[in-house]
Amino acid sequence: MKTLIVYESKKGYTKSCAEQIAGELGKTTVIVTAKMAYKEVLDQYDLVIIGSAVYAGKVPSRIRKFCKVRSEELLNRPLALFMCGTGEEFKDSYYEKNYPQSLLEHSLEKGWFGGLIVLNQHRGITKMVLSSILKGKQELHVEKQENISGFVSSITGK
Ligand SMILES: Cc1cc2nc3c(=O)[nH]c(=O)nc-3n(C[C@H](O)[C@H](O)[C@H](O)COP(=O)(O)O)c2cc1C
């Protein structure tokens, strides 16, 4: 099954999830950032997976724009979505707010793979805001990469 994974990742966690999905799907998987995905002819893929982390309640505009611009093609082939973030309790509202209803209904699976925040990877006002959220801690770990296998098998049926 030829698969395209389109992702955006600021600090690398979402990228590592995309790579793990690709590892489980096998050699016929292509991974690209949303910026590079415009060059892809979606017709040649049996499955498209789109994934991103959430930042302040939003997925990056490049992902939202790609979904909007390529929605017709995306609705014409098997699609799955995944999100990364530290606020799992809000995942349903993140999906609702960030993806068109038509894509949500069309998506075979909507994964949640958790996330992590490492304060020292951030600067300036972002670091200040995150510091108050982390209440003195340097790192917040709520990774859920163990959800990836179930996500892949529910899409492939294996
Ligand atoms: C500035 C900032 C804002 C964030 N806002 C949210 C949020 O609103 N909801 C959430 O669930 N996670 C939020 N997170 C957590 C990220 O989604 C998490 O750190 C994720 O692992 C980042 O993935 P990346 O390494 O691919 O950039 C935020 C992280 C940062 C740095």
Ligand as a Chemical Component Dictionary entry (heavy atoms), coordinates in Angstrom:
data_LIG
# 
_chem_comp.id                   LIG 
_chem_comp.type                 NON-POLYMER 
_chem_comp.pdbx_formal_charge   0 
_chem_comp.three_letter_code    LIG 
# 
loop_
_chem_comp_atom.comp_id 
_chem_comp_atom.atom_id 
_chem_comp_atom.alt_atom_id 
_chem_comp_atom.type_symbol 
_chem_comp_atom.charge 
_chem_comp_atom.model_Cartn_x 
_chem_comp_atom.model_Cartn_y 
_chem_comp_atom.model_Cartn_z 
_chem_comp_atom.pdbx_ordinal 
LIG C1  C1  C 0 3.807  27.117 22.434 1  
LIG C2  C2  C 0 3.145  25.779 22.647 2  
LIG C3  C3  C 0 1.762  25.703 22.732 3  
LIG C4  C4  C 0 1.144  24.478 22.923 4  
LIG N1  N1  N 0 -0.225 24.410 22.977 5  
LIG C5  C5  C 0 -0.825 23.215 23.115 6  
LIG C6  C6  C 0 -2.245 23.115 23.137 7  
LIG O1  O1  O 0 -2.982 24.098 22.999 8  
LIG N2  N2  N 0 -2.800 21.905 23.321 9  
LIG C7  C7  C 0 -2.055 20.767 23.471 10 
LIG O2  O2  O 0 -2.631 19.685 23.606 11 
LIG N3  N3  N 0 -0.698 20.814 23.433 12 
LIG C8  C8  C 0 -0.079 22.010 23.257 13 
LIG N4  N4  N 0 1.288  22.072 23.206 14 
LIG C9  C9  C 0 2.072  20.853 23.308 15 
LIG C10 C10 C 0 2.612  20.403 21.948 16 
LIG O3  O3  O 0 1.567  19.984 21.117 17 
LIG C11 C11 C 0 3.623  19.310 22.214 18 
LIG O4  O4  O 0 4.748  19.930 22.800 19 
LIG C12 C12 C 0 4.061  18.522 20.987 20 
LIG O5  O5  O 0 4.801  17.403 21.406 21 
LIG C13 C13 C 0 4.887  19.382 20.036 22 
LIG O6  O6  O 0 5.245  18.619 18.920 23 
LIG P1  P1  P 0 6.514  18.956 18.020 24 
LIG O7  O7  O 0 7.748  18.500 18.772 25 
LIG O8  O8  O 0 6.284  18.151 16.784 26 
LIG O9  O9  O 0 6.544  20.423 17.764 27 
LIG C14 C14 C 0 1.924  23.307 23.036 28 
LIG C15 C15 C 0 3.329  23.397 22.959 29 
LIG C16 C16 C 0 3.932  24.606 22.768 30 
LIG C17 C17 C 0 5.428  24.667 22.665 31 
# 
loop_
_chem_comp_bond.comp_id 
_chem_comp_bond.atom_id_1 
_chem_comp_bond.atom_id_2 
_chem_comp_bond.value_order 
_chem_comp_bond.pdbx_ordinal 
LIG C1  C2  SING 1  
LIG C2  C3  SING 2  
LIG C2  C16 DOUB 3  
LIG C3  C4  DOUB 4  
LIG C4  N1  SING 5  
LIG C4  C14 SING 6  
LIG N1  C5  DOUB 7  
LIG C5  C6  SING 8  
LIG C5  C8  SING 9  
LIG C6  O1  DOUB 10 
LIG C6  N2  SING 11 
LIG N2  C7  SING 12 
LIG C7  O2  DOUB 13 
LIG C7  N3  SING 14 
LIG N3  C8  DOUB 15 
LIG C8  N4  SING 16 
LIG N4  C9  SING 17 
LIG N4  C14 SING 18 
LIG C9  C10 SING 19 
LIG C10 O3  SING 20 
LIG C10 C11 SING 21 
LIG C11 O4  SING 22 
LIG C11 C12 SING 23 
LIG C12 O5  SING 24 
LIG C12 C13 SING 25 
LIG C13 O6  SING 26 
LIG O6  P1  SING 27 
LIG P1  O7  DOUB 28 
LIG P1  O8  SING 29 
LIG P1  O9  SING 30 
LIG C14 C15 DOUB 31 
LIG C15 C16 SING 32 
LIG C16 C17 SING 33 
# 
